[in-house]
């Protein structure tokens, strides 16, 4: 393992900031703008580093998260998602490798600034190392690997670099699994244990944020929700939580599992689509025609599930958000309403890694949903 530099970047990974491979990492620090002085972009008051530090420490305590002596490979990102490597380090991880890259959400320099400002506040800056790309040497050291965005895909090549005792943690529930994220067959062949996160465990309670996320989606589309009539299309465990959140915001809500089975006589202000993704669009061209003719002017809010946007647009159906999410992904993220759900989910995912790696199921804080067991079988 390389010795962390004072900015947390080893020389062999300095190319993460477009420097030459043997450049001294201190050059990174001079290019970093302190987060505390910024108010641009998505760095809103609720993301104040001091507030994030408090949320991180509370989550470690609530989940009884203990990664003492473990090496963790996860991601480094901006905004609310800055918390993941810091959570791992606060839980006692010996070393945290956090892979990153520049995205529309932030540059590598911004990732450095945000990560290390919060890490400094909680006293773990020296145990976090931000890297770029896929490194066999790093993967080989990791005890716990999360399926976070910059780490994915956890494919056969990456799995081949893992040590036999390594484990993989999915930061979502087992039924939400996307085959492109982790090669479960390759994990099974090597006996690599894989676990998903029970988001409804009291320590995490992620599903309770689904309602506020749907309200936020509709607010952004300029649907007031209060005294609005909403059709919720949902065929999965999100349903009750979405209904509860929309009703608490003052809406009347009907639920159907498809457009075809929805009430035809009711007028709707909005149709919230929260259907489990499949190979074909969950709202098809046929569904688009039915929506346009039955509920003209109703706003289609895409929460989850891929839809035929071309068909909807051709029929002048109001649609939000404007940009389509990646296939199989949610169109609104937990981070849209603040860092709280993100901190809870990331802490839960790391707890899954702890439970898998230790082999000890903690009854009071057990949020593990097993995907591949210790004997390499699908669970």
CORJOVEN-V89550 format. One record per backbone hydrogen bond with DSSP energy under -0.5 kcal/mol. CO is the residue of the C=O (numbers start at 0). NH is the residue of the N-H. E is the energy in kcal/mol with one decimal. If there is no record, write none. Layout:
CO,NH,E ; CO,NH,E
This chain:
4,7,-1.8 ; 7,129,-1.2 ; 9,12,-2.0 ; 10,13,-1.7 ; 12,15,-1.9 ; 13,16,-1.9 ; 13,18,-1.0 ; 14,17,-2.1 ; 19,22,-1.9 ; 23,26,-1.9 ; 24,27,-2.0 ; 24,28,-0.7 ; 25,29,-1.1 ; 26,30,-0.7 ; 27,30,-1.2 ; 27,31,-0.5 ; 28,31,-1.1 ; 31,33,-0.5 ; 33,36,-0.9 ; 34,37,-2.3 ; 39,42,-1.9 ; 41,43,-1.9 ; 43,46,-2.6 ; 44,47,-1.8 ; 47,50,-0.9 ; 47,51,-2.3 ; 48,52,-2.6 ; 49,53,-1.7 ; 50,54,-2.3 ; 51,55,-2.6 ; 52,56,-2.3 ; 53,57,-2.2 ; 54,58,-2.2 ; 55,59,-2.3 ; 56,60,-1.8 ; 57,61,-2.8 ; 58,62,-2.5 ; 59,63,-0.5 ; 59,64,-2.1 ; 60,63,-0.7 ; 66,69,-2.4 ; 69,71,-0.5 ; 69,93,-1.7 ; 69,94,-1.3 ; 70,142,-2.9 ; 70,143,-1.9 ; 71,73,-0.5 ; 71,96,-3.0 ; 72,145,-2.2 ; 73,98,-2.4 ; 74,84,-0.5 ; 77,80,-1.3 ; 78,81,-1.9 ; 79,82,-1.3 ; 80,83,-0.8 ; 81,85,-0.5 ; 82,86,-2.8 ; 83,87,-1.9 ; 84,88,-2.2 ; 85,89,-2.9 ; 86,90,-1.6 ; 87,92,-2.0 ; 88,91,-1.8 ; 90,66,-2.7 ; 91,68,-1.4 ; 94,71,-2.3 ; 95,97,-0.5 ; 95,128,-3.0 ; 96,73,-2.7 ; 96,98,-0.5 ; 97,130,-2.1 ; 98,75,-2.3 ; 102,105,-1.0 ; 105,102,-2.8 ; 106,110,-2.1 ; 107,111,-2.4 ; 108,112,-2.5 ; 109,113,-2.7 ; 110,114,-2.7 ; 111,115,-2.5 ; 112,116,-1.6 ; 113,117,-1.8 ; 114,118,-2.6 ; 115,119,-1.9 ; 116,120,-1.4 ; 117,121,-1.4 ; 118,122,-0.5 ; 118,123,-2.4 ; 118,124,-0.6 ; 119,122,-0.9 ; 123,126,-1.8 ; 124,127,-1.2 ; 126,95,-2.6 ; 128,97,-2.7 ; 130,99,-2.0 ; 132,134,-0.5 ; 133,135,-0.5 ; 134,138,-2.6 ; 135,139,-2.2 ; 136,140,-0.6 ; 137,140,-1.2 ; 137,141,-1.0 ; 138,141,-0.7 ; 142,166,-1.8 ; 143,72,-2.8 ; 144,168,-2.5 ; 147,150,-1.4 ; 147,151,-2.1 ; 152,154,-1.6 ; 153,182,-2.3 ; 154,158,-2.7 ; 155,159,-1.8 ; 156,160,-0.7 ; 157,160,-1.1 ; 157,161,-0.6 ; 158,161,-1.0 ; 162,165,-2.1 ; 165,192,-0.7 ; 166,144,-2.2 ; 167,169,-0.5 ; 167,194,-2.2 ; 168,146,-2.1 ; 169,171,-0.6 ; 171,196,-2.6 ; 172,175,-1.4 ; 173,176,-1.7 ; 176,178,-0.5 ; 177,180,-2.0 ; 177,181,-0.8 ; 180,153,-3.1 ; 181,183,-1.3 ; 182,186,-1.9 ; 183,187,-2.7 ; 184,188,-2.4 ; 185,189,-1.5 ; 186,190,-0.9 ; 186,191,-2.6 ; 187,190,-0.8 ; 190,192,-0.6 ; 192,167,-2.5 ; 193,370,-3.0 ; 193,371,-2.1 ; 194,169,-3.2 ; 195,197,-0.5 ; 195,368,-2.5 ; 196,198,-1.4 ; 197,200,-1.5 ; 198,205,-2.4 ; 198,206,-0.6 ; 200,203,-2.1 ; 200,204,-2.7 ; 204,207,-0.7 ; 205,208,-2.3 ; 206,209,-1.5 ; 208,212,-1.9 ; 209,213,-2.2 ; 210,214,-2.4 ; 211,215,-2.5 ; 212,216,-2.3 ; 213,217,-2.1 ; 214,218,-2.9 ; 215,219,-2.5 ; 216,220,-1.0 ; 217,222,-2.7 ; 218,221,-1.9 ; 221,223,-0.5 ; 223,225,-2.6 ; 224,227,-2.8 ; 227,229,-0.6 ; 227,251,-2.6 ; 228,268,-2.6 ; 228,269,-1.4 ; 229,231,-0.6 ; 229,253,-2.4 ; 230,232,-0.6 ; 230,271,-2.5 ; 231,233,-0.8 ; 231,255,-2.4 ; 232,273,-3.2 ; 235,238,-2.1 ; 237,241,-2.4 ; 238,242,-2.8 ; 239,243,-2.2 ; 240,244,-2.1 ; 241,245,-2.5 ; 242,246,-2.6 ; 243,247,-2.3 ; 244,248,-1.1 ; 245,250,-2.2 ; 246,249,-1.9 ; 249,226,-2.5 ; 251,229,-3.2 ; 253,231,-3.3 ; 255,233,-2.1 ; 258,261,-1.3 ; 268,298,-2.3 ; 269,230,-2.5 ; 269,271,-0.5 ; 270,272,-0.6 ; 270,300,-2.7 ; 271,232,-3.1 ; 271,273,-0.7 ; 272,302,-2.3 ; 272,303,-2.3 ; 273,234,-0.7 ; 279,277,-0.5 ; 282,307,-2.6 ; 283,287,-2.3 ; 284,288,-2.0 ; 285,289,-1.8 ; 286,290,-2.6 ; 287,291,-2.6 ; 288,292,-2.0 ; 289,293,-2.3 ; 290,294,-2.5 ; 294,297,-2.1 ; 298,270,-3.2 ; 298,300,-0.7 ; 299,301,-0.7 ; 299,319,-2.5 ; 300,272,-2.9 ; 300,302,-0.9 ; 302,330,-2.0 ; 302,331,-0.7 ; 303,274,-1.7 ; 305,281,-3.1 ; 305,282,-0.8 ; 306,308,-1.6 ; 307,311,-2.0 ; 308,312,-2.7 ; 309,313,-2.3 ; 310,314,-1.3 ; 311,316,-2.6 ; 312,315,-1.7 ; 315,317,-0.5 ; 317,299,-2.9 ; 319,301,-2.9 ; 325,328,-2.5 ; 332,335,-2.1 ; 333,336,-1.7 ; 334,337,-1.0 ; 337,341,-0.5 ; 338,342,-2.8 ; 339,343,-2.2 ; 340,344,-2.5 ; 341,345,-2.9 ; 342,346,-2.2 ; 343,347,-2.1 ; 344,348,-2.6 ; 345,349,-2.1 ; 346,350,-2.0 ; 347,351,-2.0 ; 348,352,-1.6 ; 349,353,-2.2 ; 350,354,-2.7 ; 351,355,-2.5 ; 352,356,-2.6 ; 353,357,-2.8 ; 354,358,-1.6 ; 358,360,-0.5 ; 359,361,-0.7 ; 360,362,-0.9 ; 361,364,-0.7 ; 362,365,-0.7 ; 364,366,-1.1 ; 366,197,-3.1 ; 367,369,-0.5 ; 368,195,-3.9 ; 370,378,-2.3 ; 371,193,-1.7 ; 372,375,-2.0 ; 376,372,-3.1
